């Protein structure tokens, strides 16, 4: 007999070109492990944020994760924002409540928890590569930890650096470097942020939000020069667990 089991609790990921996504596999396995046969997790691959209205009109949705490039664009669709998410200015978790859609940011939690074991006393200044939604959560955490930080972008803006401006003195001063750009993500694994890697050494910690591949070119070049490295997998696991907690808190 054909199974026509109805999924009563639907969760999913909003993003663009997200077939590679970590979340779907993670939550599908989690539901299986917990014996939650009435739960499902699906990818909502949107080419434009306006397509979100079609998703929101569907039934049984209980929670959504949000990834590139919609962590900021999703905000106007929300009825409420958690105080931390509002301060960060980016949302990666949406809870469906009786009062409407509430936005949260679990990236900050995931980043902080995964970064802290690697931090040394000399990691007092950081470069944040990229200025998208994820970089805002990274800045929020670094500010909380008292680590001075500067955004690096391809275009010149006040208070930010461009890649062309990065020289030996800046690299030697900023011993924590966090890649928040998609450069180096599978399948374009040869891509990397445009840094003078020859000035990276033993004092550096290179953190990449990318988790596929496990070791990006950015991390491999840093490691070859003696730097400590960390990819984004633990951050994703921590932020996913935090999202699950939020969805299940009355």
C-alpha positions as CSV (number, residue, x, y, z in Angstrom):
1,X,0.0,0.0,0.0
2,X,1.3,3.4,-0.9
3,X,2.3,5.6,2.1
4,X,0.5,8.9,2.3
5,X,1.7,10.0,5.6
6,X,0.8,13.6,6.2
7,X,3.7,15.8,7.5
8,X,2.1,18.0,10.2
9,X,5.1,20.1,11.1
10,X,7.1,21.6,8.3
11,X,10.4,23.4,8.6
12,X,12.6,24.7,5.8
13,X,15.5,26.8,4.6
14,X,15.1,30.1,2.6
15,X,18.0,30.9,0.3
16,X,19.2,31.1,-3.3
17,X,20.8,28.1,-5.0
18,X,20.8,26.1,-1.8
19,X,20.8,22.5,-3.1
20,X,24.2,22.1,-1.3
21,X,22.6,23.1,2.0
22,X,23.7,21.6,5.4
23,X,20.4,22.3,7.1
24,X,18.1,19.9,5.2
25,X,20.4,16.9,5.8
26,X,21.0,17.9,9.4
27,X,17.4,18.3,10.4
28,X,16.1,15.3,8.4
29,X,18.5,13.2,10.4
30,X,17.6,14.9,13.6
31,X,13.9,14.2,13.1
32,X,14.7,10.6,12.3
33,X,16.8,10.2,15.4
34,X,14.1,11.7,17.6
35,X,11.4,9.6,16.0
36,X,9.5,12.7,14.8
37,X,7.8,11.1,11.8
38,X,5.4,14.0,11.4
39,X,8.2,16.5,10.9
40,X,9.8,17.4,7.6
41,X,12.5,19.9,6.4
42,X,12.7,21.2,2.9
43,X,14.6,23.8,0.8
44,X,12.8,26.8,-0.4
45,X,15.0,28.0,-3.2
46,X,14.0,31.6,-4.0
47,X,15.4,33.5,-6.9
48,X,13.9,36.7,-5.5
49,X,12.8,37.5,-1.9
50,X,9.3,38.4,-3.2
51,X,8.8,34.7,-3.8
52,X,8.6,34.3,0.0
53,X,4.9,35.3,0.0
54,X,4.2,32.0,-1.9
55,X,6.1,30.0,0.7
56,X,4.3,31.8,3.6
57,X,0.9,31.0,2.2
58,X,1.6,27.3,2.6
59,X,0.2,25.2,5.5
60,X,1.8,23.5,8.5
61,X,4.9,25.7,8.5
62,X,6.4,26.0,12.0
63,X,9.9,27.4,11.4
64,X,12.3,28.6,8.8
65,X,16.1,29.1,8.6
66,X,17.4,31.8,6.4
67,X,20.7,31.9,4.5
68,X,22.5,33.9,1.8
69,X,21.3,36.3,0.4
70,X,18.2,36.9,2.4
71,X,19.2,37.4,6.0
72,X,18.6,41.2,5.7
73,X,16.0,41.2,2.9
74,X,13.6,39.0,4.9
75,X,13.2,41.5,7.7
76,X,10.3,43.5,6.2
77,X,8.3,40.3,6.1
78,X,8.5,39.8,9.8
79,X,6.0,41.0,12.5
80,X,8.5,41.0,15.3
81,X,12.3,40.7,15.9
82,X,14.1,39.3,18.9
83,X,16.2,42.1,20.6
84,X,19.5,40.5,19.6
85,X,18.5,40.0,16.0
86,X,17.3,43.6,15.8
87,X,20.7,44.8,17.2
88,X,22.6,42.7,14.7
89,X,20.4,43.7,11.8
90,X,20.2,40.2,10.3
91,X,17.9,37.2,10.7
92,X,18.6,33.5,10.1
93,X,15.8,31.9,12.0
94,X,12.0,32.6,11.8
95,X,9.5,31.3,14.3
96,X,5.8,31.1,13.4
97,X,3.9,32.3,16.4
98,X,0.2,33.2,17.2
99,X,1.2,36.8,16.7
100,X,2.9,36.3,13.4
101,X,6.5,35.8,12.2
102,X,9.3,36.5,14.7
103,X,12.9,36.8,13.6
104,X,16.0,35.5,15.5
105,X,19.7,35.4,14.9
106,X,21.4,32.1,15.9
107,X,24.5,32.8,13.8
108,X,25.9,34.9,16.7
109,X,25.4,32.0,19.2
110,X,27.0,29.5,16.8
111,X,29.9,31.7,15.8
112,X,30.8,32.6,19.4
113,X,30.6,29.0,20.7
114,X,32.7,27.7,17.9
115,X,35.3,30.5,18.0
116,X,36.0,30.7,21.7
117,X,38.1,27.5,22.0
118,X,40.6,28.8,19.4
119,X,41.1,32.3,20.9
120,X,44.4,33.3,22.4
121,X,45.2,36.4,24.4
122,X,47.0,38.0,21.4
123,X,43.8,37.8,19.2
124,X,42.8,41.4,20.0
125,X,42.2,42.7,16.5
126,X,40.2,41.1,13.7
127,X,39.5,41.5,10.0
128,X,36.0,40.6,8.8
129,X,36.0,39.7,5.1
130,X,32.7,40.5,3.6
131,X,29.8,42.8,4.7
132,X,26.7,40.6,4.2
133,X,24.2,39.3,6.8
134,X,26.6,36.8,8.4
135,X,29.3,39.4,8.9
136,X,27.0,41.4,11.0
137,X,26.5,38.5,13.5
138,X,30.3,38.1,13.5
139,X,30.9,41.8,14.3
140,X,28.3,41.6,17.1
141,X,30.2,38.7,18.7
142,X,33.6,40.3,18.3
143,X,32.3,43.5,19.9
144,X,30.9,41.4,22.8
145,X,34.3,39.7,23.2
146,X,36.1,43.1,23.2
147,X,38.0,42.2,20.0
148,X,38.5,45.3,17.8
149,X,37.4,44.6,14.2
150,X,37.3,46.1,10.7
151,X,35.2,45.1,7.7
152,X,37.1,44.4,4.5
153,X,35.2,44.9,1.2
154,X,35.9,45.2,-2.5
155,X,34.4,48.7,-2.5
156,X,35.7,51.6,-0.4
157,X,33.4,52.7,2.4
158,X,34.1,54.8,5.5
159,X,35.4,52.8,8.4
160,X,36.2,49.8,6.2
161,X,39.3,48.6,4.4
162,X,39.5,47.4,0.8
163,X,41.6,44.2,-0.1
164,X,44.1,46.5,-1.9
165,X,44.8,48.3,1.4
166,X,45.8,45.1,3.3
167,X,49.5,45.2,3.8
168,X,52.1,43.6,6.1
169,X,51.5,46.0,9.0
170,X,47.7,45.4,9.0
171,X,48.1,41.7,8.7
172,X,50.6,41.5,11.5
173,X,48.3,43.6,13.7
174,X,45.1,41.8,12.9
175,X,45.8,38.2,13.9
176,X,42.2,37.0,13.6
177,X,40.8,36.9,10.1
178,X,37.2,35.7,9.5
179,X,35.9,34.9,6.0
180,X,32.2,35.8,5.6
181,X,32.3,35.8,1.8
182,X,31.2,32.8,-0.3
183,X,34.6,32.7,-2.0
184,X,36.0,29.1,-2.0
185,X,32.6,27.3,-1.6
186,X,32.2,24.1,-3.5
187,X,32.3,23.8,-6.5
188,X,34.5,26.9,-7.0
189,X,37.0,25.6,-4.5
190,X,40.0,27.4,-6.0
191,X,38.6,30.8,-5.2
192,X,39.8,32.7,-2.2
193,X,39.7,36.2,-0.6
194,X,42.4,38.4,-2.1
195,X,44.9,38.6,0.8
196,X,48.7,38.9,1.0
197,X,48.9,35.4,2.5
198,X,52.7,35.7,2.8
199,X,52.2,37.9,5.9
200,X,50.1,35.3,7.7
201,X,52.0,33.4,10.4
202,X,52.0,31.4,13.6
203,X,50.1,34.0,15.6
204,X,47.1,34.0,13.2
205,X,43.8,32.3,13.5
206,X,41.9,32.0,10.2
207,X,38.2,31.2,10.6
208,X,36.0,30.4,7.5
209,X,32.2,30.4,7.7
210,X,32.3,28.0,4.7
211,X,32.1,24.3,5.6
212,X,32.1,22.7,2.1
213,X,34.9,22.0,1.3
214,X,36.1,21.2,4.8
215,X,39.4,23.1,4.1
216,X,39.0,26.0,1.8
217,X,42.0,27.5,-0.1
218,X,41.8,30.4,2.3
219,X,42.3,28.0,5.3
220,X,44.9,25.8,3.5
221,X,47.1,28.8,2.7
222,X,46.9,30.0,6.3
223,X,47.7,26.6,7.6
224,X,50.7,26.3,5.3
225,X,52.0,29.4,7.0
226,X,51.5,28.1,10.5
227,X,48.2,29.7,11.3
228,X,45.5,28.0,13.4
229,X,42.3,27.3,11.3
230,X,38.6,26.6,11.9
231,X,35.8,26.1,9.4
232,X,32.1,26.8,9.8
233,X,30.8,23.4,10.5
234,X,30.6,23.6,14.3
235,X,29.0,27.1,13.9
236,X,26.3,25.6,11.7
237,X,25.6,22.8,14.2
238,X,25.4,25.1,17.1
239,X,23.2,27.6,15.3
240,X,20.9,24.8,14.1
241,X,20.5,23.4,17.6
242,X,19.7,27.0,18.8
243,X,17.1,27.3,16.1
244,X,15.5,24.0,17.1
245,X,15.4,25.3,20.7
246,X,13.7,28.5,19.6
247,X,11.1,26.7,17.5
248,X,10.2,24.5,20.4
249,X,10.1,27.1,23.2
250,X,6.4,28.1,23.9
